[in-house]
């Protein structure tokens, strides 16, 4: 459900924001919502993004690993 809120921004910013929104085919509300959503979600995947593809699994051959592989049918 969407709800109205009031925002206060610099008067000089309004014309370029309206122009930008118009060029994007969106309302100012849509732009603000997208920017806020992006900002709020920014930190959620930082760990994954940082380490993705950088960790390699080493094949272990010790007795405990053999036991776990056998137990869990890996």
N, CA, C, O and CB atoms as a CASP TS submission, in Angstrom:
PFRMAT TS
TARGET T0000
AUTHOR 0000-0000-0000
METHOD Language model
MODEL 1
PARENT N/A
ATOM      1  N   UNK     1       0.849  -1.166   0.000  1.00  0.00           N
ATOM      2  CA  UNK     1       0.000   0.000   0.000  1.00  0.00           C
ATOM      3  C   UNK     1       0.900   1.237   0.000  1.00  0.00           C
ATOM      4  O   UNK     1       1.855   1.313   0.773  1.00  0.00           O
ATOM      5  CB  UNK     1      -0.969  -0.006   1.224  1.00  0.00           C
ATOM      6  N   UNK     2       0.602   2.176  -0.844  1.00  0.00           N
ATOM      7  CA  UNK     2       1.370   3.409  -0.934  1.00  0.00           C
ATOM      8  C   UNK     2       0.679   4.487  -0.117  1.00  0.00           C
ATOM      9  O   UNK     2      -0.544   4.499   0.025  1.00  0.00           O
ATOM     10  CB  UNK     2       1.537   3.856  -2.405  1.00  0.00           C
ATOM     11  N   UNK     3       1.486   5.384   0.412  1.00  0.00           N
ATOM     12  CA  UNK     3       0.966   6.463   1.238  1.00  0.00           C
ATOM     13  C   UNK     3       1.723   7.738   0.910  1.00  0.00           C
ATOM     14  O   UNK     3       2.923   7.699   0.638  1.00  0.00           O
ATOM     15  CB  UNK     3       1.080   6.122   2.747  1.00  0.00           C
ATOM     16  N   UNK     4       1.033   8.857   0.935  1.00  0.00           N
ATOM     17  CA  UNK     4       1.636  10.146   0.636  1.00  0.00           C
ATOM     18  C   UNK     4       2.455  10.647   1.803  1.00  0.00           C
ATOM     19  O   UNK     4       2.093  10.464   2.965  1.00  0.00           O
ATOM     20  CB  UNK     4       0.573  11.160   0.274  1.00  0.00           C
ATOM     21  N   UNK     5       3.587  11.297   1.465  1.00  0.00           N
ATOM     22  CA  UNK     5       4.381  12.010   2.460  1.00  0.00           C
ATOM     23  C   UNK     5       4.822  13.329   1.824  1.00  0.00           C
ATOM     24  O   UNK     5       4.775  13.476   0.602  1.00  0.00           O
ATOM     25  CB  UNK     5       5.623  11.152   2.942  1.00  0.00           C
ATOM     26  N   UNK     6       5.239  14.262   2.628  1.00  0.00           N
ATOM     27  CA  UNK     6       5.746  15.534   2.118  1.00  0.00           C
ATOM     28  C   UNK     6       7.262  15.539   2.211  1.00  0.00           C
ATOM     29  O   UNK     6       7.835  15.109   3.212  1.00  0.00           O
ATOM     30  CB  UNK     6       5.144  16.732   2.899  1.00  0.00           C
ATOM     31  N   UNK     7       7.907  16.031   1.157  1.00  0.00           N
ATOM     32  CA  UNK     7       9.353  16.189   1.158  1.00  0.00           C
ATOM     33  C   UNK     7       9.680  17.654   0.957  1.00  0.00           C
ATOM     34  O   UNK     7       8.990  18.355   0.217  1.00  0.00           O
ATOM     35  CB  UNK     7      10.016  15.316   0.062  1.00  0.00           C
ATOM     36  N   UNK     8      10.708  18.108   1.600  1.00  0.00           N
ATOM     37  CA  UNK     8      11.154  19.480   1.415  1.00  0.00           C
ATOM     38  C   UNK     8      12.535  19.436   0.779  1.00  0.00           C
ATOM     39  O   UNK     8      13.467  18.863   1.343  1.00  0.00           O
ATOM     40  CB  UNK     8      11.174  20.267   2.768  1.00  0.00           C
ATOM     41  N   UNK     9      12.667  20.049  -0.407  1.00  0.00           N
ATOM     42  CA  UNK     9      13.949  20.094  -1.093  1.00  0.00           C
ATOM     43  C   UNK     9      14.204  21.516  -1.589  1.00  0.00           C
ATOM     44  O   UNK     9      13.294  22.343  -1.643  1.00  0.00           O
ATOM     45  CB  UNK     9      13.984  19.083  -2.271  1.00  0.00           C
ATOM     46  N   UNK    10      15.434  21.778  -1.942  1.00  0.00           N
ATOM     47  CA  UNK    10      15.827  23.097  -2.438  1.00  0.00           C
ATOM     48  C   UNK    10      15.014  23.442  -3.681  1.00  0.00           C
ATOM     49  O   UNK    10      14.863  22.617  -4.582  1.00  0.00           O
ATOM     50  CB  UNK    10      17.345  23.139  -2.752  1.00  0.00           C
ATOM     51  N   UNK    11      14.497  24.656  -3.723  1.00  0.00           N
ATOM     52  CA  UNK    11      13.642  25.122  -4.819  1.00  0.00           C
ATOM     53  C   UNK    11      14.344  25.014  -6.176  1.00  0.00           C
ATOM     54  O   UNK    11      13.704  24.729  -7.188  1.00  0.00           O
ATOM     55  CB  UNK    11      13.215  26.569  -4.572  1.00  0.00           C
ATOM     56  N   UNK    12      15.643  25.241  -6.192  1.00  0.00           N
ATOM     57  CA  UNK    12      16.405  25.182  -7.449  1.00  0.00           C
ATOM     58  C   UNK    12      16.552  23.756  -7.969  1.00  0.00           C
ATOM     59  O   UNK    12      16.845  23.552  -9.147  1.00  0.00           O
ATOM     60  CB  UNK    12      17.785  25.798  -7.254  1.00  0.00           C
ATOM     61  N   UNK    13      16.358  22.804  -7.128  1.00  0.00           N
ATOM     62  CA  UNK    13      16.492  21.403  -7.508  1.00  0.00           C
ATOM     63  C   UNK    13      15.246  20.868  -8.208  1.00  0.00           C
ATOM     64  O   UNK    13      15.319  19.883  -8.942  1.00  0.00           O
ATOM     65  CB  UNK    13      16.790  20.565  -6.286  1.00  0.00           C
ATOM     66  N   UNK    14      14.127  21.502  -7.986  1.00  0.00           N
ATOM     67  CA  UNK    14      12.850  20.993  -8.512  1.00  0.00           C
ATOM     68  C   UNK    14      12.822  20.924 -10.038  1.00  0.00           C
ATOM     69  O   UNK    14      12.493  19.863 -10.568  1.00  0.00           O
ATOM     70  CB  UNK    14      11.709  21.867  -8.029  1.00  0.00           C
ATOM     71  N   UNK    15      13.149  21.997 -10.785  1.00  0.00           N
ATOM     72  CA  UNK    15      13.082  21.891 -12.249  1.00  0.00           C
ATOM     73  C   UNK    15      13.972  20.800 -12.853  1.00  0.00           C
ATOM     74  O   UNK    15      13.495  20.046 -13.702  1.00  0.00           O
ATOM     75  CB  UNK    15      13.456  23.204 -12.851  1.00  0.00           C
ATOM     76  N   UNK    16      15.256  20.681 -12.450  1.00  0.00           N
ATOM     77  CA  UNK    16      16.051  19.602 -13.040  1.00  0.00           C
ATOM     78  C   UNK    16      15.558  18.208 -12.639  1.00  0.00           C
ATOM     79  O   UNK    16      15.673  17.263 -13.420  1.00  0.00           O
ATOM     80  CB  UNK    16      17.500  19.758 -12.636  1.00  0.00           C
ATOM     81  N   UNK    17      15.014  18.079 -11.439  1.00  0.00           N
ATOM     82  CA  UNK    17      14.476  16.780 -11.018  1.00  0.00           C
ATOM     83  C   UNK    17      13.256  16.427 -11.858  1.00  0.00           C
ATOM     84  O   UNK    17      13.118  15.289 -12.306  1.00  0.00           O
ATOM     85  CB  UNK    17      14.107  16.795  -9.514  1.00  0.00           C
ATOM     86  N   UNK    18      12.376  17.391 -12.071  1.00  0.00           N
ATOM     87  CA  UNK    18      11.199  17.138 -12.917  1.00  0.00           C
ATOM     88  C   UNK    18      11.621  16.764 -14.334  1.00  0.00           C
ATOM     89  O   UNK    18      11.056  15.853 -14.940  1.00  0.00           O
ATOM     90  CB  UNK    18      10.277  18.376 -12.950  1.00  0.00           C
ATOM     91  N   UNK    19      12.614  17.471 -14.853  1.00  0.00           N
ATOM     92  CA  UNK    19      13.115  17.199 -16.196  1.00  0.00           C
ATOM     93  C   UNK    19      13.696  15.783 -16.278  1.00  0.00           C
ATOM     94  O   UNK    19      13.411  15.040 -17.217  1.00  0.00           O
ATOM     95  CB  UNK    19      14.179  18.241 -16.594  1.00  0.00           C
ATOM     96  N   UNK    20      14.507  15.423 -15.292  1.00  0.00           N
ATOM     97  CA  UNK    20      15.107  14.090 -15.265  1.00  0.00           C
ATOM     98  C   UNK    20      14.039  12.999 -15.182  1.00  0.00           C
ATOM     99  O   UNK    20      14.091  12.009 -15.912  1.00  0.00           O
ATOM    100  CB  UNK    20      16.073  13.968 -14.082  1.00  0.00           C
ATOM    101  N   UNK    21      13.080  13.191 -14.293  1.00  0.00           N
ATOM    102  CA  UNK    21      11.996  12.212 -14.142  1.00  0.00           C
ATOM    103  C   UNK    21      11.223  12.068 -15.442  1.00  0.00           C
ATOM    104  O   UNK    21      10.869  10.959 -15.841  1.00  0.00           O
ATOM    105  CB  UNK    21      11.044  12.622 -13.005  1.00  0.00           C
ATOM    106  N   UNK    22      10.963  13.188 -16.099  1.00  0.00           N
ATOM    107  CA  UNK    22      10.240  13.169 -17.365  1.00  0.00           C
ATOM    108  C   UNK    22      11.011  12.382 -18.418  1.00  0.00           C
ATOM    109  O   UNK    22      10.427  11.582 -19.149  1.00  0.00           O
ATOM    110  CB  UNK    22       9.982  14.596 -17.856  1.00  0.00           C
ATOM    111  N   UNK    23      12.321  12.607 -18.498  1.00  0.00           N
ATOM    112  CA  UNK    23      13.155  11.887 -19.470  1.00  0.00           C
ATOM    113  C   UNK    23      13.190  10.395 -19.186  1.00  0.00           C
ATOM    114  O   UNK    23      13.298   9.584 -20.106  1.00  0.00           O
ATOM    115  CB  UNK    23      14.574  12.443 -19.464  1.00  0.00           C
ATOM    116  N   UNK    24      13.097  10.032 -17.909  1.00  0.00           N
ATOM    117  CA  UNK    24      13.097   8.625 -17.523  1.00  0.00           C
ATOM    118  C   UNK    24      11.720   7.985 -17.657  1.00  0.00           C
ATOM    119  O   UNK    24      11.577   6.769 -17.528  1.00  0.00           O
ATOM    120  CB  UNK    24      13.588   8.481 -16.103  1.00  0.00           C
ATOM    121  N   UNK    25      10.705   8.813 -17.916  1.00  0.00           N
ATOM    122  CA  UNK    25       9.343   8.301 -18.011  1.00  0.00           C
ATOM    123  C   UNK    25       8.784   7.878 -16.660  1.00  0.00           C
ATOM    124  O   UNK    25       7.963   6.965 -16.568  1.00  0.00           O
ATOM    125  CB  UNK    25       9.298   7.137 -18.966  1.00  0.00           C
ATOM    126  N   UNK    26       9.243   8.557 -15.614  1.00  0.00           N
ATOM    127  CA  UNK    26       8.816   8.206 -14.263  1.00  0.00           C
ATOM    128  C   UNK    26       8.379   9.460 -13.528  1.00  0.00           C
ATOM    129  O   UNK    26       8.682  10.582 -13.934  1.00  0.00           O
ATOM    130  CB  UNK    26       9.948   7.489 -13.491  1.00  0.00           C
ATOM    131  N   UNK    27       7.666   9.241 -12.447  1.00  0.00           N
ATOM    132  CA  UNK    27       7.299  10.363 -11.586  1.00  0.00           C
ATOM    133  C   UNK    27       8.431  10.601 -10.588  1.00  0.00           C
ATOM    134  O   UNK    27       9.286   9.739 -10.388  1.00  0.00           O
ATOM    135  CB  UNK    27       5.945  10.092 -10.846  1.00  0.00           C
ATOM    136  N   UNK    28       8.424  11.763  -9.974  1.00  0.00           N
ATOM    137  CA  UNK    28       9.417  12.054  -8.946  1.00  0.00           C
ATOM    138  C   UNK    28       9.255  11.068  -7.794  1.00  0.00           C
ATOM    139  O   UNK    28      10.241  10.639  -7.194  1.00  0.00           O
ATOM    140  CB  UNK    28       9.283  13.518  -8.441  1.00  0.00           C
ATOM    141  N   UNK    29       8.036  10.719  -7.494  1.00  0.00           N
ATOM    142  CA  UNK    29       7.780   9.738  -6.431  1.00  0.00           C
ATOM    143  C   UNK    29       8.444   8.402  -6.743  1.00  0.00           C
ATOM    144  O   UNK    29       9.041   7.777  -5.865  1.00  0.00           O
ATOM    145  CB  UNK    29       6.269   9.539  -6.237  1.00  0.00           C
ATOM    146  N   UNK    30       8.338   7.970  -7.991  1.00  0.00           N
ATOM    147  CA  UNK    30       8.968   6.704  -8.387  1.00  0.00           C
ATOM    148  C   UNK    30      10.484   6.790  -8.243  1.00  0.00           C
ATOM    149  O   UNK    30      11.118   5.852  -7.760  1.00  0.00           O
ATOM    150  CB  UNK    30       8.592   6.340  -9.839  1.00  0.00           C
ATOM    151  N   UNK    31      11.067   7.913  -8.662  1.00  0.00           N
ATOM    152  CA  UNK    31      12.514   8.085  -8.539  1.00  0.00           C
ATOM    153  C   UNK    31      12.962   8.036  -7.082  1.00  0.00           C
ATOM    154  O   UNK    31      13.928   7.353  -6.742  1.00  0.00           O
ATOM    155  CB  UNK    31      12.943   9.404  -9.171  1.00  0.00           C
ATOM    156  N   UNK    32      12.252   8.766  -6.231  1.00  0.00           N
ATOM    157  CA  UNK    32      12.599   8.796  -4.812  1.00  0.00           C
ATOM    158  C   UNK    32      12.474   7.402  -4.209  1.00  0.00           C
ATOM    159  O   UNK    32      13.342   6.970  -3.450  1.00  0.00           O
ATOM    160  CB  UNK    32      11.699   9.791  -4.053  1.00  0.00           C
ATOM    161  N   UNK    33      11.404   6.705  -4.543  1.00  0.00           N
ATOM    162  CA  UNK    33      11.196   5.354  -4.022  1.00  0.00           C
ATOM    163  C   UNK    33      12.312   4.415  -4.471  1.00  0.00           C
ATOM    164  O   UNK    33      12.811   3.626  -3.669  1.00  0.00           O
ATOM    165  CB  UNK    33       9.837   4.810  -4.476  1.00  0.00           C
ATOM    166  N   UNK    34      12.709   4.490  -5.736  1.00  0.00           N
ATOM    167  CA  UNK    34      13.787   3.643  -6.248  1.00  0.00           C
ATOM    168  C   UNK    34      15.117   3.956  -5.566  1.00  0.00           C
ATOM    169  O   UNK    34      15.857   3.046  -5.192  1.00  0.00           O
ATOM    170  CB  UNK    34      13.924   3.818  -7.759  1.00  0.00           C
ATOM    171  N   UNK    35      15.415   5.242  -5.405  1.00  0.00           N
ATOM    172  CA  UNK    35      16.659   5.628  -4.755  1.00  0.00           C
ATOM    173  C   UNK    35      16.710   5.179  -3.299  1.00  0.00           C
ATOM    174  O   UNK    35      17.740   4.700  -2.825  1.00  0.00           O
ATOM    175  CB  UNK    35      16.841   7.128  -4.835  1.00  0.00           C
ATOM    176  N   UNK    36      15.600   5.336  -2.599  1.00  0.00           N
ATOM    177  CA  UNK    36      15.554   4.910  -1.200  1.00  0.00           C
ATOM    178  C   UNK    36      15.664   3.391  -1.074  1.00  0.00           C
ATOM    179  O   UNK    36      16.363   2.889  -0.194  1.00  0.00           O
ATOM    180  CB  UNK    36      14.261   5.397  -0.543  1.00  0.00           C
ATOM    181  N   UNK    37      14.985   2.672  -1.939  1.00  0.00           N
ATOM    182  CA  UNK    37      15.061   1.211  -1.926  1.00  0.00           C
ATOM    183  C   UNK    37      16.484   0.757  -2.207  1.00  0.00           C
ATOM    184  O   UNK    37      17.001  -0.137  -1.536  1.00  0.00           O
ATOM    185  CB  UNK    37      14.092   0.603  -2.959  1.00  0.00           C
ATOM    186  N   UNK    38      17.119   1.376  -3.202  1.00  0.00           N
ATOM    187  CA  UNK    38      18.501   1.042  -3.531  1.00  0.00           C
ATOM    188  C   UNK    38      19.423   1.299  -2.348  1.00  0.00           C
ATOM    189  O   UNK    38      20.277   0.471  -2.031  1.00  0.00           O
ATOM    190  CB  UNK    38      18.968   1.843  -4.745  1.00  0.00           C
ATOM    191  N   UNK    39      19.254   2.428  -1.702  1.00  0.00           N
ATOM    192  CA  UNK    39      20.105   2.791  -0.563  1.00  0.00           C
ATOM    193  C   UNK    39      19.899   1.825   0.603  1.00  0.00           C
ATOM    194  O   UNK    39      20.861   1.416   1.252  1.00  0.00           O
ATOM    195  CB  UNK    39      19.813   4.234  -0.112  1.00  0.00           C
ATOM    196  N   UNK    40      18.646   1.465   0.866  1.00  0.00           N
ATOM    197  CA  UNK    40      18.361   0.569   1.985  1.00  0.00           C
ATOM    198  C   UNK    40      18.866  -0.845   1.732  1.00  0.00           C
ATOM    199  O   UNK    40      19.227  -1.552   2.673  1.00  0.00           O
ATOM    200  CB  UNK    40      16.873   0.537   2.259  1.00  0.00           C
ATOM    201  N   UNK    41      18.893  -1.261   0.478  1.00  0.00           N
ATOM    202  CA  UNK    41      19.343  -2.610   0.134  1.00  0.00           C
ATOM    203  C   UNK    41      20.838  -2.680  -0.122  1.00  0.00           C
ATOM    204  O   UNK    41      21.380  -3.769  -0.314  1.00  0.00           O
ATOM    205  CB  UNK    41      18.603  -3.106  -1.079  1.00  0.00           C
ATOM    206  N   UNK    42      21.504  -1.552  -0.127  1.00  0.00           N
ATOM    207  CA  UNK    42      22.922  -1.501  -0.482  1.00  0.00           C
ATOM    208  C   UNK    42      23.783  -2.425   0.368  1.00  0.00           C
ATOM    209  O   UNK    42      24.596  -3.173  -0.177  1.00  0.00           O
ATOM    210  CB  UNK    42      23.427  -0.091  -0.353  1.00  0.00           C
ATOM    211  N   UNK    43      23.632  -2.394   1.654  1.00  0.00           N
ATOM    212  CA  UNK    43      24.485  -3.167   2.541  1.00  0.00           C
ATOM    213  C   UNK    43      24.149  -4.633   2.641  1.00  0.00           C
ATOM    214  O   UNK    43      24.916  -5.391   3.234  1.00  0.00           O
ATOM    215  CB  UNK    43      24.439  -2.590   3.871  1.00  0.00           C
ATOM    216  N   UNK    44      23.054  -5.055   2.096  1.00  0.00           N
ATOM    217  CA  UNK    44      22.601  -6.430   2.295  1.00  0.00           C
ATOM    218  C   UNK    44      23.500  -7.462   1.632  1.00  0.00           C
ATOM    219  O   UNK    44      23.688  -8.548   2.182  1.00  0.00           O
ATOM    220  CB  UNK    44      21.205  -6.582   1.774  1.00  0.00           C
ATOM    221  N   UNK    45      24.060  -7.159   0.471  1.00  0.00           N
ATOM    222  CA  UNK    45      24.854  -8.146  -0.247  1.00  0.00           C
ATOM    223  C   UNK    45      26.337  -7.817  -0.280  1.00  0.00           C
ATOM    224  O   UNK    45      27.080  -8.400  -1.071  1.00  0.00           O
ATOM    225  CB  UNK    45      24.346  -8.278  -1.643  1.00  0.00           C
ATOM    226  N   UNK    46      26.782  -6.894   0.564  1.00  0.00           N
ATOM    227  CA  UNK    46      28.188  -6.518   0.522  1.00  0.00           C
ATOM    228  C   UNK    46      29.116  -7.701   0.800  1.00  0.00           C
ATOM    229  O   UNK    46      30.146  -7.835   0.141  1.00  0.00           O
ATOM    230  CB  UNK    46      28.453  -5.415   1.520  1.00  0.00           C
ATOM    231  N   UNK    47      28.776  -8.551   1.751  1.00  0.00           N
ATOM    232  CA  UNK    47      29.625  -9.691   2.065  1.00  0.00           C
ATOM    233  C   UNK    47      29.706 -10.632   0.868  1.00  0.00           C
ATOM    234  O   UNK    47      30.794 -11.057   0.480  1.00  0.00           O
ATOM    235  CB  UNK    47      29.097 -10.438   3.302  1.00  0.00           C
ATOM    236  N   UNK    48      28.569 -10.953   0.290  1.00  0.00           N
ATOM    237  CA  UNK    48      28.543 -11.859  -0.858  1.00  0.00           C
ATOM    238  C   UNK    48      29.302 -11.256  -2.031  1.00  0.00           C
ATOM    239  O   UNK    48      30.104 -11.937  -2.669  1.00  0.00           O
ATOM    240  CB  UNK    48      27.095 -12.174  -1.268  1.00  0.00           C
ATOM    241  N   UNK    49      29.052  -9.975  -2.318  1.00  0.00           N
ATOM    242  CA  UNK    49      29.739  -9.315  -3.422  1.00  0.00           C
ATOM    243  C   UNK    49      31.249  -9.293  -3.213  1.00  0.00           C
ATOM    244  O   UNK    49      32.015  -9.452  -4.163  1.00  0.00           O
ATOM    245  CB  UNK    49      29.219  -7.897  -3.589  1.00  0.00           C
ATOM    246  N   UNK    50      31.669  -9.097  -1.976  1.00  0.00           N
ATOM    247  CA  UNK    50      33.094  -9.005  -1.675  1.00  0.00           C
ATOM    248  C   UNK    50      33.809 -10.337  -1.874  1.00  0.00           C
ATOM    249  O   UNK    50      34.930 -10.367  -2.383  1.00  0.00           O
ATOM    250  CB  UNK    50      33.293  -8.522  -0.251  1.00  0.00           C
ATOM    251  N   UNK    51      33.181 -11.426  -1.483  1.00  0.00           N
ATOM    252  CA  UNK    51      33.854 -12.718  -1.480  1.00  0.00           C
ATOM    253  C   UNK    51      33.472 -13.650  -2.623  1.00  0.00           C
ATOM    254  O   UNK    51      34.101 -14.694  -2.794  1.00  0.00           O
ATOM    255  CB  UNK    51      33.581 -13.396  -0.207  1.00  0.00           C
ATOM    256  N   UNK    52      32.455 -13.297  -3.410  1.00  0.00           N
ATOM    257  CA  UNK    52      31.992 -14.176  -4.487  1.00  0.00           C
ATOM    258  C   UNK    52      33.126 -14.503  -5.452  1.00  0.00           C
ATOM    259  O   UNK    52      33.744 -13.604  -6.023  1.00  0.00           O
ATOM    260  CB  UNK    52      30.827 -13.528  -5.247  1.00  0.00           C
ATOM    261  N   UNK    53      33.390 -15.771  -5.625  1.00  0.00           N
ATOM    262  CA  UNK    53      34.417 -16.219  -6.559  1.00  0.00           C
ATOM    263  C   UNK    53      35.833 -16.147  -6.026  1.00  0.00           C
ATOM    264  O   UNK    53      36.771 -16.481  -6.749  1.00  0.00           O
ATOM    265  CB  UNK    53      34.335 -15.424  -7.789  1.00  0.00           C
ATOM    266  N   UNK    54      36.018 -15.722  -4.783  1.00  0.00           N
ATOM    267  CA  UNK    54      37.364 -15.580  -4.247  1.00  0.00           C
ATOM    268  C   UNK    54      37.761 -16.712  -3.300  1.00  0.00           C
ATOM    269  O   UNK    54      38.934 -16.852  -2.955  1.00  0.00           O
ATOM    270  CB  UNK    54      37.482 -14.268  -3.534  1.00  0.00           C
ATOM    271  N   UNK    55      36.809 -17.500  -2.892  1.00  0.00           N
ATOM    272  CA  UNK    55      37.105 -18.604  -1.990  1.00  0.00           C
ATOM    273  C   UNK    55      37.052 -19.914  -2.760  1.00  0.00           C
ATOM    274  O   UNK    55      36.116 -20.173  -3.517  1.00  0.00           O
ATOM    275  CB  UNK    55      36.117 -18.628  -0.800  1.00  0.00           C
ATOM    276  N   UNK    56      38.068 -20.727  -2.553  1.00  0.00           N
ATOM    277  CA  UNK    56      38.104 -22.038  -3.205  1.00  0.00           C
ATOM    278  C   UNK    56      38.056 -23.108  -2.123  1.00  0.00           C
ATOM    279  O   UNK    56      38.698 -22.989  -1.079  1.00  0.00           O
ATOM    280  CB  UNK    56      39.384 -22.199  -4.100  1.00  0.00           C
ATOM    281  N   UNK    57      37.293 -24.140  -2.392  1.00  0.00           N
ATOM    282  CA  UNK    57      37.227 -25.251  -1.456  1.00  0.00           C
ATOM    283  C   UNK    57      38.425 -26.163  -1.701  1.00  0.00           C
ATOM    284  O   UNK    57      38.770 -26.472  -2.842  1.00  0.00           O
ATOM    285  CB  UNK    57      35.886 -26.032  -1.601  1.00  0.00           C
ATOM    286  N   UNK    58      39.037 -26.577  -0.623  1.00  0.00           N
ATOM    287  CA  UNK    58      40.171 -27.478  -0.722  1.00  0.00           C
ATOM    288  C   UNK    58      39.657 -28.885  -0.455  1.00  0.00           C
ATOM    289  O   UNK    58      38.916 -29.116   0.500  1.00  0.00           O
ATOM    290  CB  UNK    58      41.314 -27.081   0.278  1.00  0.00           C
ATOM    291  N   UNK    59      40.053 -29.808  -1.296  1.00  0.00           N
ATOM    292  CA  UNK    59      39.635 -31.196  -1.111  1.00  0.00           C
ATOM    293  C   UNK    59      40.396 -31.769   0.076  1.00  0.00           C
ATOM    294  O   UNK    59      41.623 -31.871   0.048  1.00  0.00           O
ATOM    295  CB  UNK    59      39.885 -32.046  -2.403  1.00  0.00           C
ATOM    296  N   UNK    60      39.668 -32.137   1.106  1.00  0.00           N
ATOM    297  CA  UNK    60      40.296 -32.686   2.307  1.00  0.00           C
ATOM    298  C   UNK    60      40.215 -34.198   2.252  1.00  0.00           C
ATOM    299  O   UNK    60      39.225 -34.782   1.811  1.00  0.00           O
ATOM    300  CB  UNK    60      39.620 -32.145   3.598  1.00  0.00           C
ATOM    301  N   UNK    61      41.280 -34.801   2.709  1.00  0.00           N
ATOM    302  CA  UNK    61      41.309 -36.268   2.677  1.00  0.00           C
ATOM    303  C   UNK    61      41.526 -36.874   4.059  1.00  0.00           C
ATOM    304  O   UNK    61      41.839 -38.060   4.173  1.00  0.00           O
ATOM    305  CB  UNK    61      42.401 -36.746   1.735  1.00  0.00           C
ATOM    306  N   UNK    62      41.365 -36.082   5.098  1.00  0.00           N
ATOM    307  CA  UNK    62      41.554 -36.648   6.430  1.00  0.00           C
ATOM    308  C   UNK    62      40.391 -37.564   6.794  1.00  0.00           C
ATOM    309  O   UNK    62      39.370 -37.601   6.107  1.00  0.00           O
ATOM    310  CB  UNK    62      41.699 -35.532   7.476  1.00  0.00           C
ATOM    311  N   UNK    63      40.564 -38.292   7.872  1.00  0.00           N
ATOM    312  CA  UNK    63      39.574 -39.298   8.279  1.00  0.00           C
ATOM    313  C   UNK    63      38.217 -38.688   8.612  1.00  0.00           C
ATOM    314  O   UNK    63      37.178 -39.272   8.303  1.00  0.00           O
ATOM    315  CB  UNK    63      40.085 -40.070   9.477  1.00  0.00           C
ATOM    316  N   UNK    64      38.225 -37.513   9.241  1.00  0.00           N
ATOM    317  CA  UNK    64      36.951 -36.874   9.600  1.00  0.00           C
ATOM    318  C   UNK    64      36.167 -36.494   8.344  1.00  0.00           C
ATOM    319  O   UNK    64      34.951 -36.676   8.281  1.00  0.00           O
ATOM    320  CB  UNK    64      37.197 -35.620  10.474  1.00  0.00           C
ATOM    321  N   UNK    65      36.873 -35.970   7.357  1.00  0.00           N
ATOM    322  CA  UNK    65      36.202 -35.586   6.115  1.00  0.00           C
ATOM    323  C   UNK    65      35.665 -36.822   5.394  1.00  0.00           C
ATOM    324  O   UNK    65      34.558 -36.791   4.857  1.00  0.00           O
ATOM    325  CB  UNK    65      37.166 -34.807   5.196  1.00  0.00           C
ATOM    326  N   UNK    66      36.419 -37.880   5.379  1.00  0.00           N
ATOM    327  CA  UNK    66      35.946 -39.129   4.771  1.00  0.00           C
ATOM    328  C   UNK    66      34.676 -39.610   5.466  1.00  0.00           C
ATOM    329  O   UNK    66      33.722 -40.037   4.815  1.00  0.00           O
ATOM    330  CB  UNK    66      37.041 -40.219   4.841  1.00  0.00           C
ATOM    331  N   UNK    67      34.676 -39.537   6.801  1.00  0.00           N
ATOM    332  CA  UNK    67      33.509 -39.941   7.575  1.00  0.00           C
ATOM    333  C   UNK    67      32.289 -39.088   7.223  1.00  0.00           C
ATOM    334  O   UNK    67      31.202 -39.618   6.992  1.00  0.00           O
ATOM    335  CB  UNK    67      33.808 -39.842   9.072  1.00  0.00           C
ATOM    336  N   UNK    68      32.473 -37.767   7.183  1.00  0.00           N
ATOM    337  CA  UNK    68      31.359 -36.868   6.881  1.00  0.00           C
ATOM    338  C   UNK    68      30.840 -37.071   5.451  1.00  0.00           C
ATOM    339  O   UNK    68      29.630 -37.056   5.225  1.00  0.00           O
ATOM    340  CB  UNK    68      31.792 -35.411   7.078  1.00  0.00           C
ATOM    341  N   UNK    69      31.730 -37.257   4.508  1.00  0.00           N
ATOM    342  CA  UNK    69      31.314 -37.510   3.126  1.00  0.00           C
ATOM    343  C   UNK    69      30.496 -38.793   3.035  1.00  0.00           C
ATOM    344  O   UNK    69      29.474 -38.859   2.352  1.00  0.00           O
ATOM    345  CB  UNK    69      32.538 -37.596   2.200  1.00  0.00           C
ATOM    346  N   UNK    70      30.973 -39.796   3.736  1.00  0.00           N
ATOM    347  CA  UNK    70      30.264 -41.077   3.724  1.00  0.00           C
ATOM    348  C   UNK    70      28.905 -40.949   4.415  1.00  0.00           C
ATOM    349  O   UNK    70      27.897 -41.452   3.919  1.00  0.00           O
ATOM    350  CB  UNK    70      31.112 -42.169   4.411  1.00  0.00           C
ATOM    351  N   UNK    71      28.890 -40.276   5.555  1.00  0.00           N
ATOM    352  CA  UNK    71      27.652 -40.130   6.318  1.00  0.00           C
ATOM    353  C   UNK    71      26.591 -39.362   5.552  1.00  0.00           C
ATOM    354  O   UNK    71      25.419 -39.739   5.564  1.00  0.00           O
ATOM    355  CB  UNK    71      27.930 -39.439   7.630  1.00  0.00           C
ATOM    356  N   UNK    72      26.996 -38.277   4.880  1.00  0.00           N
ATOM    357  CA  UNK    72      26.035 -37.426   4.186  1.00  0.00           C
ATOM    358  C   UNK    72      26.000 -37.705   2.686  1.00  0.00           C
ATOM    359  O   UNK    72      25.409 -36.945   1.917  1.00  0.00           O
ATOM    360  CB  UNK    72      26.366 -35.965   4.429  1.00  0.00           C
ATOM    361  N   UNK    73      26.625 -38.781   2.285  1.00  0.00           N
ATOM    362  CA  UNK    73      26.623 -39.235   0.899  1.00  0.00           C
ATOM    363  C   UNK    73      27.017 -38.114  -0.076  1.00  0.00           C
ATOM    364  O   UNK    73      26.311 -37.824  -1.042  1.00  0.00           O
ATOM    365  CB  UNK    73      25.245 -39.780   0.536  1.00  0.00           C
ATOM    366  N   UNK    74      28.145 -37.511   0.208  1.00  0.00           N
ATOM    367  CA  UNK    74      28.661 -36.439  -0.647  1.00  0.00           C
ATOM    368  C   UNK    74      29.668 -36.971  -1.630  1.00  0.00           C
ATOM    369  O   UNK    74      30.210 -36.211  -2.432  1.00  0.00           O
ATOM    370  CB  UNK    74      29.288 -35.335   0.187  1.00  0.00           C
TER
END
